[in-house]
Amino acid sequence: MQEEQELPKGWVLATFKDVGTYINGRAFKPTEWEETGRPILRIQNLTKSTTTINRYPREIEEKYIVRPGELLISWSATLGAFIYNEEEAVLNQHIFKVVPKIDKLFLYYGTLNFIGELKSKTQGSGMQHITKGNFEDTAFPVPPLPEQKRIVAKLEELFSRLDAGVAAVRQSQKLLKRYRQSVLHAAVTGALTSAWRTAHPAPRKAGRRCWPASGQSGRRSGKRPNRPSEAGSFRWMVPGKASMRSLQQLIPRSYRSCRRVGFGLQRNRYVHSLPREVLLIKTNCLQTKAKSRS
């Protein structure tokens, strides 16, 4: 028995044996399983870890019969407390049918608390198991009956809120998953950047030239711009592109010429015809400068 603890006024420190009677189930043999009769209630059926239901068609002692609303405690391998709400069944071994001596739901919640504390102490130890004697000798604080009912009512109110919160979170997760998928779809179809494209229309092909240098008027004066010298070639740099051959493929064929030292623009070629994310560096033929396009 646990050491006595300070309790609220009117409470007493009892044991599980004081607050209930615990009836262990019957050991049914596989040869007794049938397809008709009452279901044999096993731990797997309580935890919903199986959908298989074995049945027992013959008469059985009353103490082994489980009816809806009864409190059950599994005490071997899997520890748990359950309020049974299915069809009338017969009880398999390693499950207690509880006949409470206090408020049934208060005993149910008190058992859940005990099991939670026990699991935290035995975490990682594998299969969990308690004996009936040890269980019955475990301390159980008991308030007056009216307070038991008030505690149960408050617990169920709070748990209802928690359940509603969990349901809301799950619904939000579903909505977020749908939203994520819609964003991905918009991204790969172009809808995600449609507003940006509207605000940044593609420039006209007859836009500003890469040069002229001062003193050159280009076509407006009727003169052709001077070709840049070999020393004044334009170099193209694209992040992650090391191959000059791949650089050449980035520029439309009608707007490019390839030189041994890099890419140069012939005559009247325009920055606007270049692909985005290409860095154009103009060397010492004209005024040295760099133009970047985002």
Secondary structure, DSSP 8 states (H G I E B T S, - for coil): --------TT-EEEEHHHHEEEEE-B---GGG-BSSSEEEE-HHHHTTS-----EE-S---GGGEE-TT-EEEE-EES-EEEE--SS-EEEBTTEEEEEESS-HHHHHHHHHHHHHHHHHHSTTSSSEE--HHHHHTSEEEE--HHHHHHHHHHHHHHHHHHHHHHHHHHHHHHHHHHHHHHHHHHHHHTGGGHHHHHHS----TT--BS---TT--GGGGT-------GGG-EEEE-TT---HHHHHHHS-GGG-EEETTEEE--SS-BGGGS-TT-EEEE-TTSS-EEEE--
